[in-house]
């Protein structure tokens, strides 16, 4: 259900962008829509962590070295200093959407509980 709603919103944003010839805000919003889907997929792991005893811990290294590059990969075509881009990084829109889903999922899985004892 969530995927259908996100797909419809993405299509609306892309239509607005092509009709107004202003791709900048609409394509970014269309790609960003997939981050909450990754967060949603990571919720069961967070609920499993909630049942453990201990203190909450946030894995900064995982986010810096995995999540941030995935987000950069999704938006590198809007960053003027990232050109020229290697050919293997250029894919379809689904590649950028999958990177955003993975970024949201990895972000949620980087929140864990550490055993205190």
C-alpha positions in Angstrom: 0.0 0.0 0.0 2.8 2.4 1.0 4.7 1.6 -2.2 1.6 2.4 -4.3 1.1 5.8 -2.6 4.8 6.6 -3.0 4.7 5.6 -6.7 1.6 7.8 -7.3 3.3 10.8 -5.6 6.4 10.2 -7.6 4.5 10.2 -10.8 2.7 13.4 -9.8 6.0 15.2 -9.0 7.6 14.1 -12.3 4.5 15.2 -14.2 4.7 18.6 -12.5 8.3 18.9 -13.3 7.9 18.0 -17.0 4.9 20.3 -17.4 6.5 23.4 -15.7 10.0 22.6 -17.0 11.3 23.1 -13.5 12.8 19.7 -12.6 14.9 20.9 -9.7 12.5 20.6 -6.7 10.2 18.0 -8.0 12.7 15.3 -9.0 14.4 15.7 -5.6 11.1 15.2 -3.8 10.3 12.2 -6.0 13.6 10.6 -5.1 13.3 11.5 -1.4 10.0 9.8 -1.2 11.7 6.4 -1.0 13.7 7.1 2.1 10.6 6.7 4.4 10.0 3.3 2.8 13.5 2.2 3.9 12.8 3.5 7.3 9.5 1.6 7.4 11.3 -1.6 6.4 13.7 -1.1 9.2 11.1 -0.7 11.9 10.8 -4.5 12.7 14.5 -4.6 13.5 14.2 -1.6 15.8 11.2 -3.2 17.6 13.3 -6.4 18.1 16.1 -4.2 19.5 13.6 -2.6 21.8 13.0 -5.9 23.6 16.6 -6.2 24.6 18.1 -4.8 27.8 20.7 -2.2 27.7 21.4 1.4 26.5 20.5 2.7 23.1 23.5 3.1 20.7 23.7 4.8 17.4 26.4 3.5 14.9 27.8 6.7 13.5 30.4 5.0 11.4 27.8 2.9 9.6 25.8 6.1 8.8 28.9 8.1 7.6 30.4 5.4 5.4 27.2 3.7 4.1 24.2 5.9 4.4 25.7 9.2 3.4 27.3 7.7 0.2 24.0 6.1 -0.7 22.2 9.5 -0.3 25.0 11.2 -2.3 24.6 8.5 -5.0 20.9 9.4 -5.3 21.5 13.1 -5.7 24.9 13.4 -7.4 23.4 14.7 -10.5 22.3 17.8 -8.6 25.7 18.5 -7.2 27.7 20.6 -9.7 31.1 19.5 -8.3 30.4 15.8 -8.9 30.9 15.8 -12.7 32.3 14.0 -14.6 30.5 10.9 -13.3 31.8 7.4 -14.1 29.6 5.4 -16.4 29.0 2.6 -13.9 27.2 5.1 -11.5 24.7 6.2 -14.1 21.6 4.1 -14.0 17.9 4.5 -14.2 15.7 6.2 -11.7 15.1 2.8 -10.0 18.8 2.7 -9.1 18.5 6.0 -7.2 15.2 4.9 -5.6 16.8 1.6 -4.4 19.7 3.6 -3.0 17.3 5.8 -1.0 15.4 2.7 0.3 18.7 1.1 1.4 19.8 4.4 3.1 16.6 4.5 5.1 16.9 0.8 6.0 20.6 1.0 7.1 19.8 4.2 9.1 17.2 2.3 11.1 19.5 -0.7 11.5 22.2 1.5 12.9 20.1 2.1 16.0 20.8 -0.8 18.4 20.9 -1.6 22.1 24.1 -2.4 23.8 24.1 -4.9 26.6 25.2 -3.4 29.9 26.7 -6.2 31.7 
